[in-house]
Amino acid sequence: MKRRFNTELGNISIDNEAIAQYAGNKATECFGIVGMAAVSMKDGLVKLLKQENLSRGISVKFVDGKLAVDFHIIVAYGVSIRTVAENLVDAVRYDLERYTGFEVGKINIYVDGVKVID
């Protein structure tokens, strides 16, 4: 779905997929996040997504004119999940609002796995 708005210079249309890809890139820059997760509904397995598929672990919707973003993440073993989640919310909220011009109303984080990193 595309979100459209008008400016004095013309019309702007932003696809939810573009927002999700940007949010995924920002999320993986946060300390403690190994990557985005994709959950197989068929067998319930969680899989770490590659860089080009980050948006599959993110859902972007507009609720009451504000962005609502769901992240499915895999965190590094041994880090504070609460701290990682708070970091993610702060960083992504700021960057998404600056990037899209839309207010972020809600960010939901689902920790779908933990991975030991070397």
N, C-alpha and C positions, 0 to 999 in steps of 0.2 A: 504494500500500500504506500502511496506517495502522499506526503504532506505538502500542501501548496500555500504560498502566501505572496502578497503583492507588495512591491516597494515602488518608490518613485522612478526607479530605473527599469522596472519590469517585473515579470512573474518569476518566482523561484519555486522549484519542486525538488523535494528531498525524499528519496526512497528510504523506507525503513531498513532495507538491507545495507545501505551506505552508512546509516547511523549505527547499525549493529556492528559492522566491520570496524568502524572508527572506535566504538566503545570496546570492542575486543582487543584491539591494538593497545589502547590505553590501559586496559585491565591487566594485560600480560606484562606491562612495565612496572606494575606494583610489586613491591617486595612480598615474597611469600606465596605468590600465585605461580604455579607451574604452567598452567594453561587452562583452556576452556574445555568443557566436557560435553560429550554427546552420549545420551542414554538410549540404549536399544530397548524399545518397548517390548520387543518380542521375547528377549531373554533377560532383560534387566541389567545387562552389562554396561559399564561405563568405559568410554574410550577417550583418550586424550586427542584433541583435534590438532591438526597441523595449522600452520600460520595462515594458509590460504582458505581454511574452512572455519575460522574463528567465529564467524557470525552464526553458525549452526548451534552454538552454545549460548546464544543470546536471543531474547525475544524483546521486540520493541513495539509498544502500542502507544496510542494517544488516548488519555482518559481525561475528560473535562478540559481539553486544550493543553494538557501538560504531558510530557513524556513519562512513560512508565516502562522501566527496563528490568528484565529478569536475566540474571547471570547464573550460569551453571559452571562452577569452577572446580579445579583440582588444586589443592594447596600443598605446600611443601611440608614434609613431616617435621615436627618439632617446633613449628611456629604457632603463635597464638592466633587461633582462627578469628576470635573477636577483633583483634588488632588488625589483621589482614582485611577483614570485612569493613571495618571503619575506614581504613586507608583507601580501600577501593571506592567506597561511597563518596568520600570527600574528593578524591582525585577525579573520578569519572563525572560526578555531578558538575564540578567546575568546568571541566573540559567540554562536556557535551553542551552545556548552556552557552559557552563561548563559541563552539563550533557550529551549532545549529541555530542559535538565536531563540530556542524554545526553552521554557522553564521545565526543569526536571521535577516531577511531582513525587515519584516513588522509584526506589531502586530495591529490588528483591535479590538476595544472594542465596543460592543453593549450593552447598558444598557437597559435591557428588563423589569426591575421592580425595585420598591423601597419597602422596608419592614421595618416596625417599629419593633425594637428589644427591648425586656424587660430589 
